[in-house]
Amino acid sequence: MIRKLEKGLYQVRGSLVSSYLLVENGKATLIDGGFWGHLRKIERALLREGLDWSHVKAVLLTHGHLDHCYNVAEIVRRSGARVYGHMADESHFEGRYSYRGINRICGAMERLGKLLSSYEPISEDWALKDGQIINLWGGLEVVHLPGHTFGHCGFYSKERDLLFSGDLFATGWFGTVVPWAPLNSCPELFEKSLDRVAQLNPKRMLSNHCDLSKPETQRRRFWKRIMKPSGF
């Protein structure tokens, strides 16, 4: 499904995950590359703006899990886009992260996904740092939100007061929850990330794992179900 949320912003939604297409002045930015079936949906979203792959200038990666990075190598081939990701997730991008403890379940799921597909390892062109401003879509601030992975990041548009929160939480028919425990590499860091979001206090939020609810609704659910029970 392709949904235009507002001017210059599309949600490209697959069966497992959403990615976001940001368009400004004839240039396109992707937040994550999505999973199976996303490429043709991204292409259709570009066409709605009168654009093609050559207009995609950057792919911003929230983290290095397969469902977010699966298409990135092909997107770069088609567009020449630069890839931005936090260096703490470099081993994820390159397909060599060593899963430990209960997180090995996530590793097994990724290995199966790679066996069933043809995942190509990637590397970031630009290593992101917390607080860095990326000169795309009117300015996007890197918000380091570890917990799901060590390098997990969100991207904040001050102009729109909108935080793309990656996999910090998921929301839909199942409720509003933090990721399932076996999927998290460093859950002890979630509290630090929640504190970072509390300081930022965005009016709107978009998760990568969500239903078709508005950014205002997602933010309200997050505050009610995740922040308040955590004491924020």
DONUKE-107740 format. One record per atom (N, C-alpha, C): residue number from 0; atom name; x, y, z. Coordinates in steps of 0.1 Angstrom, whole numbers, plus 5000, padded with zeros to 4 digits. Layout:
<pts>
{NUM,"CA",{X,Y,Z}} ...
</pts>
This chain:
<pts>
{0,"N",{5008,4988,5000}} {0,"CA",{5000,5000,5000}} {0,"C",{5009,5013,5000}} {1,"N",{5005,5022,4992}} {1,"CA",{5011,5035,4992}} {1,"C",{5002,5046,4997}} {2,"N",{5006,5054,5007}} {2,"CA",{4996,5063,5012}} {2,"C",{5004,5077,5013}} {3,"N",{4998,5087,5007}} {3,"CA",{5003,5101,5009}} {3,"C",{4998,5107,5022}} {4,"N",{5007,5109,5031}} {4,"CA",{5004,5114,5044}} {4,"C",{5002,5129,5044}} {5,"N",{5010,5136,5036}} {5,"CA",{5009,5151,5035}} {5,"C",{5018,5154,5023}} {6,"N",{5019,5167,5020}} {6,"CA",{5027,5171,5009}} {6,"C",{5042,5166,5011}} {7,"N",{5047,5159,5001}} {7,"CA",{5061,5155,5001}} {7,"C",{5064,5143,5010}} {8,"N",{5053,5136,5015}} {8,"CA",{5056,5125,5025}} {8,"C",{5046,5113,5021}} {9,"N",{5053,5102,5018}} {9,"CA",{5045,5089,5015}} {9,"C",{5049,5078,5025}} {10,"N",{5039,5071,5029}} {10,"CA",{5042,5058,5036}} {10,"C",{5041,5047,5026}} {11,"N",{5051,5039,5025}} {11,"CA",{5052,5028,5016}} {11,"C",{5051,5015,5025}} {12,"N",{5040,5009,5025}} {12,"CA",{5037,4999,5035}} {12,"C",{5036,4985,5029}} {13,"N",{5044,4976,5035}} {13,"CA",{5044,4962,5031}} {13,"C",{5037,4953,5041}} {14,"N",{5039,4940,5040}} {14,"CA",{5032,4931,5050}} {14,"C",{5039,4931,5063}} {15,"N",{5052,4935,5064}} {15,"CA",{5059,4934,5076}} {15,"C",{5064,4948,5081}} {16,"N",{5066,4957,5072}} {16,"CA",{5073,4970,5076}} {16,"C",{5069,4981,5066}} {17,"N",{5070,4993,5071}} {17,"CA",{5068,5005,5063}} {17,"C",{5081,5012,5061}} {18,"N",{5083,5018,5049}} {18,"CA",{5094,5028,5047}} {18,"C",{5087,5041,5043}} {19,"N",{5095,5051,5043}} {19,"CA",{5089,5065,5041}} {19,"C",{5097,5072,5029}} {20,"N",{5089,5077,5020}} {20,"CA",{5095,5085,5009}} {20,"C",{5093,5100,5012}} {21,"N",{5103,5107,5012}} {21,"CA",{5103,5122,5015}} {21,"C",{5107,5129,5002}} {22,"N",{5099,5138,4998}} {22,"CA",{5101,5145,4985}} {22,"C",{5102,5160,4987}} {23,"N",{5112,5167,4982}} {23,"CA",{5113,5182,4983}} {23,"C",{5121,5187,4971}} {24,"N",{5115,5197,4964}} {24,"CA",{5122,5203,4953}} {24,"C",{5127,5193,4943}} {25,"N",{5119,5183,4939}} {25,"CA",{5123,5173,4929}} {25,"C",{5134,5163,4934}} {26,"N",{5137,5163,4947}} {26,"CA",{5147,5153,4952}} {26,"C",{5140,5144,4962}} {27,"N",{5143,5132,4962}} {27,"CA",{5137,5122,4971}} {27,"C",{5147,5116,4980}} {28,"N",{5142,5113,4993}} {28,"CA",{5149,5107,5003}} {28,"C",{5141,5095,5008}} {29,"N",{5147,5084,5010}} {29,"CA",{5140,5072,5016}} {29,"C",{5145,5070,5031}} {30,"N",{5135,5068,5039}} {30,"CA",{5139,5063,5053}} {30,"C",{5136,5048,5053}} {31,"N",{5147,5041,5052}} {31,"CA",{5147,5026,5051}} {31,"C",{5143,5021,5037}} {32,"N",{5148,5010,5033}} {32,"CA",{5146,5004,5020}} {32,"C",{5135,4994,5019}} {33,"N",{5129,4990,5031}} {33,"CA",{5118,4981,5030}} {33,"C",{5123,4966,5028}} {34,"N",{5113,4958,5026}} {34,"CA",{5115,4943,5025}} {34,"C",{5110,4938,5011}} {35,"N",{5106,4926,5011}} {35,"CA",{5101,4920,4998}} {35,"C",{5089,4928,4993}} {36,"N",{5089,4931,4980}} {36,"CA",{5078,4938,4973}} {36,"C",{5079,4953,4974}} {37,"N",{5088,4959,4982}} {37,"CA",{5088,4973,4984}} {37,"C",{5093,4981,4972}} {38,"N",{5102,4975,4964}} {38,"CA",{5108,4982,4953}} {38,"C",{5098,4988,4943}} {39,"N",{5089,4980,4939}} {39,"CA",{5079,4984,4929}} {39,"C",{5069,4995,4936}} {40,"N",{5067,4993,4949}} {40,"CA",{5058,5003,4956}} {40,"C",{5065,5016,4957}} {41,"N",{5078,5016,4960}} {41,"CA",{5086,5029,4960}} {41,"C",{5086,5035,4947}} {42,"N",{5087,5027,4936}} {42,"CA",{5087,5032,4923}} {42,"C",{5074,5039,4919}} {43,"N",{5063,5033,4923}} {43,"CA",{5050,5039,4921}} {43,"C",{5048,5052,4928}} {44,"N",{5053,5052,4941}} {44,"CA",{5052,5065,4948}} {44,"C",{5060,5076,4942}} {45,"N",{5072,5073,4936}} {45,"CA",{5080,5082,4929}} {45,"C",{5072,5088,4917}} {46,"N",{5066,5078,4910}} {46,"CA",{5058,5082,4898}} {46,"C",{5047,5092,4901}} {47,"N",{5041,5090,4913}} {47,"CA",{5030,5100,4917}} {47,"C",{5035,5114,4918}} {48,"N",{5048,5115,4920}} {48,"CA",{5054,5129,4921}} {48,"C",{5061,5133,4908}} {49,"N",{5060,5125,4898}} {49,"CA",{5066,5127,4885}} {49,"C",{5081,5125,4886}} {50,"N",{5085,5116,4894}} {50,"CA",{5100,5113,4896}} {50,"C",{5103,5099,4892}} {51,"N",{5116,5096,4891}} {51,"CA",{5120,5082,4889}} {51,"C",{5132,5079,4899}} {52,"N",{5139,5068,4897}} {52,"CA",{5149,5064,4906}} {52,"C",{5161,5074,4906}} {53,"N",{5163,5081,4895}} {53,"CA",{5174,5090,4895}} {53,"C",{5172,5102,4904}} {54,"N",{5160,5104,4909}} {54,"CA",{5158,5115,4918}} {54,"C",{5160,5112,4933}} {55,"N",{5162,5099,4936}} {55,"CA",{5165,5094,4949}} {55,"C",{5179,5097,4953}} {56,"N",{5182,5106,4962}} {56,"CA",{5195,5111,4965}} {56,"C",{5201,5104,4978}} {57,"N",{5192,5099,4987}} {57,"CA",{5197,5094,4999}} {57,"C",{5188,5083,5005}} {58,"N",{5194,5073,5011}} {58,"CA",{5187,5063,5019}} {58,"C",{5192,5065,5034}} {59,"N",{5182,5068,5043}} {59,"CA",{5186,5070,5057}} {59,"C",{5181,5057,5064}} {60,"N",{5190,5050,5071}} {60,"CA",{5187,5037,5077}} {60,"C",{5185,5039,5092}} {61,"N",{5174,5035,5097}} {61,"CA",{5171,5036,5111}} {61,"C",{5180,5025,5118}} {62,"N",{5182,5014,5112}} {62,"CA",{5190,5003,5118}} {62,"C",{5193,4993,5108}} {63,"N",{5200,4982,5112}} {63,"CA",{5205,4973,5102}} {63,"C",{5198,4960,5100}} {64,"N",{5186,4958,5105}} {64,"CA",{5179,4946,5104}} {64,"C",{5174,4944,5089}} {65,"N",{5173,4931,5086}} {65,"CA",{5170,4927,5072}} {65,"C",{5158,4934,5066}} {66,"N",{5147,4935,5074}} {66,"CA",{5135,4940,5068}} {66,"C",{5136,4955,5065}} {67,"N",{5146,4962,5070}} {67,"CA",{5148,4976,5067}} {67,"C",{5159,4978,5056}} {68,"N",{5168,4968,5054}} {68,"CA",{5179,4970,5045}} {68,"C",{5179,4961,5033}} {69,"N",{5169,4952,5032}} {69,"CA",{5169,4942,5021}} {69,"C",{5171,4948,5008}} {70,"N",{5164,4960,5004}} {70,"CA",{5165,4965,4991}} {70,"C",{5175,4976,4988}} {71,"N",{5183,4979,4998}} {71,"CA",{5192,4990,4997}} {71,"C",{5202,4989,4986}} {72,"N",{5209,4978,4985}} {72,"CA",{5219,4976,4974}} {72,"C",{5213,4978,4961}} {73,"N",{5201,4973,4958}} {73,"CA",{5194,4975,4945}} {73,"C",{5190,4990,4943}} {74,"N",{5185,4996,4954}} {74,"CA",{5181,5010,4953}} {74,"C",{5194,5019,4949}} {75,"N",{5205,5016,4955}} {75,"CA",{5217,5023,4952}} {75,"C",{5221,5021,4937}} {76,"N",{5220,5008,4932}} {76,"CA",{5223,5006,4918}} {76,"C",{5214,5014,4909}} {77,"N",{5201,5014,4912}} {77,"CA",{5192,5021,4903}} {77,"C",{5193,5036,4904}} {78,"N",{5197,5042,4916}} {78,"CA",{5196,5056,4918}} {78,"C",{5210,5063,4920}} {79,"N",{5220,5056,4925}} {79,"CA",{5232,5062,4928}} {79,"C",{5231,5069,4942}} {80,"N",{5221,5067,4949}} {80,"CA",{5219,5073,4962}} {80,"C",{5230,5070,4972}} {81,"N",{5232,5079,4981}} {81,"CA",{5241,5077,4992}} {81,"C",{5234,5071,5004}} {82,"N",{5241,5063,5012}} {82,"CA",{5235,5056,5023}} {82,"C",{5240,5061,5036}} {83,"N",{5231,5065,5045}} {83,"CA",{5234,5071,5058}} {83,"C",{5230,5061,5069}} {84,"N",{5239,5057,5078}} {84,"CA",{5236,5048,5089}} {84,"C",{5245,5050,5100}} {85,"N",{5241,5047,5112}} {85,"CA",{5250,5048,5124}} {85,"C",{5261,5037,5124}} {86,"N",{5273,5041,5127}} {86,"CA",{5284,5032,5125}} {86,"C",{5283,5020,5135}} {87,"N",{5275,5022,5146}} {87,"CA",{5273,5011,5156}} {87,"C",{5266,4999,5150}} {88,"N",{5259,5002,5139}} {88,"CA",{5252,4991,5132}} {88,"C",{5259,4986,5119}} {89,"N",{5271,4990,5118}} {89,"CA",{5279,4987,5106}} {89,"C",{5279,4972,5103}} {90,"N",{5281,4964,5114}} {90,"CA",{5282,4949,5113}} {90,"C",{5268,4943,5108}} {91,"N",{5257,4950,5112}} {91,"CA",{5244,4946,5107}} {91,"C",{5243,4948,5092}} {92,"N",{5247,4960,5088}} {92,"CA",{5246,4964,5074}} {92,"C",{5254,4954,5065}} {93,"N",{5266,4950,5070}} {93,"CA",{5275,4941,5063}} {93,"C",{5272,4927,5065}} {94,"N",{5262,4923,5073}} {94,"CA",{5257,4910,5075}} {94,"C",{5266,4901,5083}} {95,"N",{5274,4907,5093}} {95,"CA",{5283,4899,5101}} {95,"C",{5281,4902,5116}} {96,"N",{5269,4907,5120}} {96,"CA",{5267,4909,5134}} {96,"C",{5266,4896,5141}} {97,"N",{5272,4895,5153}} {97,"CA",{5272,4883,5161}} {97,"C",{5261,4884,5172}} {98,"N",{5250,4877,5170}} {98,"CA",{5238,4878,5179}} {98,"C",{5242,4869,5191}} {99,"N",{5237,4874,5203}} {99,"CA",{5240,4867,5216}} {99,"C",{5227,4865,5224}} {100,"N",{5228,4856,5233}} {100,"CA",{5217,4853,5242}} {100,"C",{5204,4851,5235}} {101,"N",{5193,4856,5241}} {101,"CA",{5180,4855,5235}} {101,"C",{5179,4861,5221}} {102,"N",{5188,4871,5218}} {102,"CA",{5188,4878,5205}} {102,"C",{5192,4868,5194}} {103,"N",{5197,4856,5197}} {103,"CA",{5200,4847,5187}} {103,"C",{5188,4843,5179}} {104,"N",{5176,4844,5185}} {104,"CA",{5164,4841,5178}} {104,"C",{5162,4850,5166}} {105,"N",{5165,4863,5168}} {105,"CA",{5165,4873,5157}} {105,"C",{5175,4869,5147}} {106,"N",{5187,4865,5151}} {106,"CA",{5198,4861,5142}} {106,"C",{5193,4849,5133}} {107,"N",{5186,4840,5139}} {107,"CA",{5181,4828,5132}} {107,"C",{5171,4832,5121}} {108,"N",{5162,4841,5125}} {108,"CA",{5152,4846,5116}} {108,"C",{5158,4854,5104}} {109,"N",{5169,4861,5107}} {109,"CA",{5176,4868,5096}} {109,"C",{5183,4859,5087}} {110,"N",{5189,4848,5092}} {110,"CA",{5196,4839,5084}} {110,"C",{5186,4832,5075}} {111,"N",{5174,4828,5080}} {111,"CA",{5164,4822,5072}} {111,"C",{5159,4832,5061}} {112,"N",{5157,4844,5064}} {112,"CA",{5153,4854,5054}} {112,"C",{5164,4856,5043}} {113,"N",{5176,4855,5047}} {113,"CA",{5187,4856,5037}} {113,"C",{5188,4844,5028}} {114,"N",{5185,4832,5034}} {114,"CA",{5185,4820,5026}} {114,"C",{5174,4820,5016}} {115,"N",{5162,4826,5019}} {115,"CA",{5151,4826,5011}} {115,"C",{5151,4838,5001}} {116,"N",{5162,4846,5002}} {116,"CA",{5163,4858,4993}} {116,"C",{5177,4858,4988}} {117,"N",{5181,4870,4983}} {117,"CA",{5194,4872,4978}} {117,"C",{5200,4885,4984}} {118,"N",{5200,4886,4997}} {118,"CA",{5204,4898,5004}} {118,"C",{5218,4901,5001}} {119,"N",{5221,4914,4997}} {119,"CA",{5234,4919,4994}} {119,"C",{5239,4928,5006}} {120,"N",{5250,4925,5012}} {120,"CA",{5255,4934,5022}} {120,"C",{5258,4948,5017}} {121,"N",{5256,4957,5026}} {121,"CA",{5258,4971,5022}} {121,"C",{5267,4978,5032}} {122,"N",{5271,4990,5029}} {122,"CA",{5279,4998,5038}} {122,"C",{5274,5012,5037}} {123,"N",{5275,5020,5048}} {123,"CA",{5271,5033,5048}} {123,"C",{5281,5043,5042}} {124,"N",{5277,5052,5035}} {124,"CA",{5286,5063,5029}} {124,"C",{5288,5074,5039}} {125,"N",{5278,5076,5048}} {125,"CA",{5279,5086,5058}} {125,"C",{5276,5080,5072}} {126,"N",{5285,5081,5081}} {126,"CA",{5283,5076,5095}} {126,"C",{5276,5087,5103}} {127,"N",{5264,5083,5108}} {127,"CA",{5256,5093,5115}} {127,"C",{5260,5094,5130}} {128,"N",{5257,5106,5136}} {128,"CA",{5260,5108,5150}} {128,"C",{5248,5115,5156}} {129,"N",{5245,5113,5168}} {129,"CA",{5234,5119,5175}} {129,"C",{5235,5134,5174}} {130,"N",{5224,5141,5171}} {130,"CA",{5223,5155,5170}} {130,"C",{5227,5161,5157}} {131,"N",{5233,5153,5148}} {131,"CA",{5237,5157,5135}} {131,"C",{5225,5162,5127}} {132,"N",{5227,5172,5119}} {132,"CA",{5216,5177,5111}} {132,"C",{5219,5173,5096}} {133,"N",{5211,5166,5090}} {133,"CA",{5212,5162,5076}} {133,"C",{5205,5172,5067}} {134,"N",{5211,5177,5057}} {134,"CA",{5205,5187,5049}} {134,"C",{5196,5181,5038}} {135,"N",{5186,5175,5043}} {135,"CA",{5176,5169,5034}} {135,"C",{5162,5172,5040}} {136,"N",{5152,5173,5031}} {136,"CA",{5138,5175,5035}} {136,"C",{5136,5186,5045}} {137,"N",{5143,5197,5043}} {137,"CA",{5142,5209,5052}} {137,"C",{5151,5208,5065}} {138,"N",{5159,5197,5066}} {138,"CA",{5167,5195,5077}} {138,"C",{5162,5184,5086}} {139,"N",{5169,5173,5087}} {139,"CA",{5166,5162,5096}} {139,"C",{5176,5159,5106}} {140,"N",{5172,5159,5119}} {140,"CA",{5181,5157,5130}} {140,"C",{5182,5142,5133}} {141,"N",{5195,5137,5134}} {141,"CA",{5197,5123,5138}} {141,"C",{5194,5122,5153}} {142,"N",{5186,5113,5157}} {142,"CA",{5182,5110,5171}} {142,"C",{5186,5096,5174}} {143,"N",{5198,5094,5181}} {143,"CA",{5202,5081,5184}} {143,"C",{5193,5074,5195}} {144,"N",{5187,5063,5191}} {144,"CA",{5177,5056,5200}} {144,"C",{5181,5042,5202}} {145,"N",{5192,5038,5208}} {145,"CA",{5196,5024,5210}} {145,"C",{5187,5017,5219}} {146,"N",{5187,5004,5217}} {146,"CA",{5178,4994,5224}} {146,"C",{5175,4983,5216}} {147,"N",{5169,4986,5204}} {147,"CA",{5165,4976,5194}} {147,"C",{5178,4970,5188}} {148,"N",{5187,4980,5184}} {148,"CA",{5201,4977,5181}} {148,"C",{5210,4988,5187}} {149,"N",{5223,4986,5187}} {149,"CA",{5231,4996,5192}} {149,"C",{5232,5009,5184}} {150,"N",{5230,5008,5171}} {150,"CA",{5230,5019,5163}} {150,"C",{5217,5024,5158}} {151,"N",{5206,5020,5164}} {151,"CA",{5193,5024,5160}} {151,"C",{5191,5039,5161}} {152,"N",{5185,5045,5151}} {152,"CA",{5183,5059,5150}} {152,"C",{5169,5063,5146}} {153,"N",{5165,5075,5150}} {153,"CA",{5153,5081,5145}} {153,"C",{5157,5094,5138}} {154,"N",{5148,5100,5130}} {154,"CA",{5151,5112,5123}} {154,"C",{5140,5122,5126}} {155,"N",{5144,5134,5130}} {155,"CA",{5134,5144,5135}} {155,"C",{5134,5156,5125}} {156,"N",{5122,5159,5121}} {156,"CA",{5120,5172,5113}} {156,"C",{5114,5182,5122}} {157,"N",{5123,5192,5125}} {157,"CA",{5118,5203,5134}} {157,"C",{5108,5211,5127}} {158,"N",{5109,5213,5114}} {158,"CA",{5100,5221,5106}} {158,"C",{5086,5215,5107}} {159,"N",{5084,5202,5107}} {159,"CA",{5071,5195,5108}} {159,"C",{5068,5190,5122}} {160,"N",{5078,5191,5131}} {160,"CA",{5077,5185,5145}} {160,"C",{5073,5171,5144}} {161,"N",{5080,5163,5136}} {161,"CA",{5077,5149,5133}} {161,"C",{5090,5141,5135}} {162,"N",{5088,5130,5143}} {162,"CA",{5099,5121,5145}} {162,"C",{5096,5108,5138}} {163,"N",{5105,5104,5129}} {163,"CA",{5105,5090,5123}} {163,"C",{5112,5082,5133}} {164,"N",{5105,5073,5140}} {164,"CA",{5111,5066,5152}} {164,"C",{5116,5052,5149}} {165,"N",{5116,5048,5137}} {165,"CA",{5121,5034,5134}} {165,"C",{5114,5023,5141}} {166,"N",{5121,5015,5148}} {166,"CA",{5115,5004,5156}} {166,"C",{5116,5006,5171}} {167,"N",{5115,5019,5175}} {167,"CA",{5115,5022,5189}} {167,"C",{5102,5016,5195}} {168,"N",{5091,5016,5187}} {168,"CA",{5079,5010,5191}} {168,"C",{5071,5005,5179}} {169,"N",{5061,4997,5181}} {169,"CA",{5052,4993,5170}} {169,"C",{5038,4996,5175}} {170,"N",{5029,4999,5165}} {170,"CA",{5015,5002,5169}} {170,"C",{5006,4997,5158}} {171,"N",{4995,4991,5162}} {171,"CA",{4985,4986,5153}} {171,"C",{4974,4979,5160}} {172,"N",{4967,4969,5153}} {172,"CA",{4956,4962,5159}} {172,"C",{4960,4954,5172}} {173,"N",{4973,4951,5173}} {173,"CA",{4979,4943,5184}} {173,"C",{4982,4952,5196}} {174,"N",{4980,4965,5195}} {174,"CA",{4983,4974,5206}} {174,"C",{4995,4983,5202}} {175,"N",{5001,4989,5212}} {175,"CA",{5013,4998,5210}} {175,"C",{5024,4992,5220}} {176,"N",{5034,4987,5214}} {176,"CA",{5044,4980,5222}} {176,"C",{5058,4983,5218}} {177,"N",{5068,4980,5227}} {177,"CA",{5082,4980,5223}} {177,"C",{5084,4967,5216}} {178,"N",{5095,4966,5208}} {178,"CA",{5097,4953,5200}} {178,"C",{5098,4941,5209}} {179,"N",{5094,4930,5204}} {179,"CA",{5095,4917,5211}} {179,"C",{5109,4914,5216}} {180,"N",{5111,4910,5228}} {180,"CA",{5124,4909,5235}} {180,"C",{5135,4902,5226}} {181,"N",{5132,4891,5220}} {181,"CA",{5143,4884,5212}} {181,"C",{5148,4893,5200}} {182,"N",{5141,4903,5197}} {182,"CA",{5146,4912,5185}} {182,"C",{5155,4923,5190}} {183,"N",{5157,4924,5203}} {183,"CA",{5165,4936,5208}} {183,"C",{5179,4932,5212}} {184,"N",{5189,4939,5206}} {184,"CA",{5203,4936,5209}} {184,"C",{5207,4941,5223}} {185,"N",{5201,4953,5227}} {185,"CA",{5206,4960,5239}} {185,"C",{5194,4966,5246}} {186,"N",{5185,4958,5251}} {186,"CA",{5173,4963,5257}} {186,"C",{5175,4972,5269}} {187,"N",{5187,4970,5276}} {187,"CA",{5190,4979,5287}} {187,"C",{5192,4994,5284}} {188,"N",{5193,4997,5271}} {188,"CA",{5194,5010,5266}} {188,"C",{5181,5017,5262}} {189,"N",{5170,5010,5263}} {189,"CA",{5157,5015,5259}} {189,"C",{5153,5027,5268}} {190,"N",{5156,5027,5281}} {190,"CA",{5153,5037,5290}} {190,"C",{5160,5050,5286}} {191,"N",{5172,5049,5282}} {191,"CA",{5180,5061,5277}} {191,"C",{5173,5067,5265}} {192,"N",{5168,5058,5256}} {192,"CA",{5162,5063,5244}} {192,"C",{5148,5069,5247}} {193,"N",{5141,5064,5256}} {193,"CA",{5128,5070,5260}} {193,"C",{5130,5084,5266}} {194,"N",{5141,5085,5274}} {194,"CA",{5144,5098,5279}} {194,"C",{5148,5108,5268}} {195,"N",{5154,5103,5258}} {195,"CA",{5158,5112,5247}} {195,"C",{5145,5117,5239}} {196,"N",{5136,5108,5238}} {196,"CA",{5123,5112,5231}} {196,"C",{5115,5122,5240}} {197,"N",{5115,5119,5253}} {197,"CA",{5109,5128,5263}} {197,"C",{5114,5142,5262}} {198,"N",{5127,5143,5260}} {198,"CA",{5134,5156,5259}} {198,"C",{5130,5163,5246}} {199,"N",{5129,5155,5235}} {199,"CA",{5125,5161,5222}} {199,"C",{5111,5165,5222}} {200,"N",{5102,5156,5228}} {200,"CA",{5088,5158,5229}} {200,"C",{5081,5162,5215}} {201,"N",{5083,5154,5205}} {201,"CA",{5077,5157,5192}} {201,"C",{5061,5156,5193}} {202,"N",{5055,5165,5185}} {202,"CA",{5040,5164,5184}} {202,"C",{5035,5153,5176}} {203,"N",{5044,5148,5167}} {203,"CA",{5039,5137,5158}} {203,"C",{5051,5127,5157}} {204,"N",{5047,5114,5155}} {204,"CA",{5056,5103,5154}} {204,"C",{5051,5093,5143}} {205,"N",{5061,5087,5136}} {205,"CA",{5058,5076,5127}} {205,"C",{5067,5065,5129}} {206,"N",{5061,5053,5132}} {206,"CA",{5069,5041,5134}} {206,"C",{5070,5034,5121}} {207,"N",{5080,5025,5120}} {207,"CA",{5082,5017,5108}} {207,"C",{5072,5005,5108}} {208,"N",{5068,5001,5120}} {208,"CA",{5058,4990,5121}} {208,"C",{5045,4995,5127}} {209,"N",{5036,4999,5118}} {209,"CA",{5024,5006,5122}} {209,"C",{5012,5003,5113}} {210,"N",{5000,5007,5117}} {210,"CA",{4989,5006,5109}} {210,"C",{4988,5019,5101}} {211,"N",{4976,5023,5097}} {211,"CA",{4974,5035,5089}} {211,"C",{4970,5047,5097}} {212,"N",{4973,5047,5110}} {212,"CA",{4970,5058,5118}} {212,"C",{4978,5070,5116}} {213,"N",{4973,5082,5118}} {213,"CA",{4980,5094,5116}} {213,"C",{4992,5096,5126}} {214,"N",{5002,5104,5122}} {214,"CA",{5013,5107,5131}} {214,"C",{5009,5112,5144}} {215,"N",{4999,5120,5145}} {215,"CA",{4994,5125,5158}} {215,"C",{4988,5114,5167}} {216,"N",{4981,5104,5160}} {216,"CA",{4976,5093,5167}} {216,"C",{4987,5084,5172}} {217,"N",{4997,5081,5164}} {217,"CA",{5008,5073,5168}} {217,"C",{5015,5079,5180}} {218,"N",{5017,5092,5180}} {218,"CA",{5024,5099,5191}} {218,"C",{5016,5097,5204}} {219,"N",{5002,5099,5203}} {219,"CA",{4994,5098,5214}} {219,"C",{4994,5084,5220}} {220,"N",{4993,5074,5212}} {220,"CA",{4994,5060,5216}} {220,"C",{5007,5057,5223}} {221,"N",{5018,5062,5217}} {221,"CA",{5032,5060,5223}} {221,"C",{5033,5066,5237}} {222,"N",{5028,5078,5238}} {222,"CA",{5029,5084,5252}} {222,"C",{5020,5077,5262}} {223,"N",{5009,5072,5258}} {223,"CA",{4999,5066,5267}} {223,"C",{5004,5052,5271}} {224,"N",{5009,5044,5261}} {224,"CA",{5012,5030,5263}} {224,"C",{5026,5027,5267}} {225,"N",{5035,5036,5262}} {225,"CA",{5050,5033,5264}} {225,"C",{5056,5043,5274}} {226,"N",{5054,5056,5272}} {226,"CA",{5060,5066,5281}} {226,"C",{5054,5066,5295}} {227,"N",{5041,5067,5296}} {227,"CA",{5035,5068,5309}} {227,"C",{5038,5056,5318}} {228,"N",{5036,5044,5313}} {228,"CA",{5039,5032,5322}} {228,"C",{5054,5032,5326}} {229,"N",{5063,5038,5318}} {229,"CA",{5077,5038,5321}} {229,"C",{5081,5050,5330}} {230,"N",{5071,5058,5333}} {230,"CA",{5074,5069,5343}} {230,"C",{5078,5082,5337}} {231,"N",{5076,5084,5323}} {231,"CA",{5080,5096,5316}} {231,"C",{5068,5105,5315}} 
</pts>
